[in-house]
Amino acid sequence: MTRTRAFTPSPALLGLALPLALAVSAGACDPDEGPAREDPEAILAAVVDYESTMERVDLNGVETIHPVAGGGKTAQIWATPEAAAIFRTLDFDAPPPAEGSVEFPQGTIFVKAIFEPDTGEALDVLQIAAKFEPGYHPAAADWWYAITTRSGEVLMEVEGKGGEVEFCRDCHDSMGGDWDRVIPLSADNLR
């Protein structure tokens, strides 16, 4: 018969146990831990149903010059409800607002759905911008960009924050720099 001896912790080990347990539990519930991290896969899955979960913000469509869409196409612009409310207060033709006065919240998603201008035929291209957590990509004001099919498949590896999305970042920086990198519409083309 094998006998086992009961474990008796040393006083030094007991002295470490409580502080260690408190540190672990404090880290799990720390309110200063920062905002939740956005998940690109969740964004890609969400945009598939953009017409039922988002609000269209343009009245008559807008021209899009993006080369992946072929240039010279028409886009409908859709946004998450909170972002749509902010977007509708912006006017491309009005004087720019005070620096830093327009900021879209983390979780904002914009979708540009691409169509043939002459026929209205839906093309299998979506252009996506999503506002991620502070610090995600400071050079792009923490925006994440992607170009996908309507089923959420990334096209030509255009997704994320690297060199493959610099066209997106540069355009939004130059045209939308006064509006948190979002390019507003003229007031007469807002829904």
C-alpha positions, 0 to 999 in steps of 0.5 A: 500500500502506498501512502501519500503525505499531505502537502503543507505549504511553507510560510514563504509560499503562503505569503506569495499566494494572496498577493498573486491571487489578487493580482490575477483577479485584478487583471481580469476585471481591471476597468482601466484595461481599455476598450475591447479589441475589434475583430476583423472577421466579425466585421467581415461577417457583419457587412454581408447583411449591411442592408438589414443592419445599417442605414443608407446615408446617400440619396442618389449614390456617389461616384467612386474612383477606386481602381478595384471597383473599376473606377467610374462606378456608383456607390451606395453608402451605408453606416451603422446607426450611430455613425449614420446619425453623425454622418448626416450632420456633416456637409462637404460643402460647408466650412470644415469643423474645428479640428478634432470636433468630429469623431466616430466611435469605435465600432462604426462601420461604413460600407460602400456598395458598388453598382454599374452607373448605367444599369444599376447592376450590383457589382460583387464589390464592397468597400469597408471602413471600420473604426477600431480601438484607440491605438490600432492604427494611429496613422489612419485615426484607427480606421481599418479598411477592406475591399470584399465581395458581397459575401465577405471574401477579401479581394486582392488582400486589401484588408487591415492596416498595412501597405495594401490599404494605403490607397484607402488611408491616403484618400480618406486622409486627404479628403476626410481629414477634417471629419475623422477621415470620413468623406462627407457628402453635400447636404443635398445628397444626404438621406 
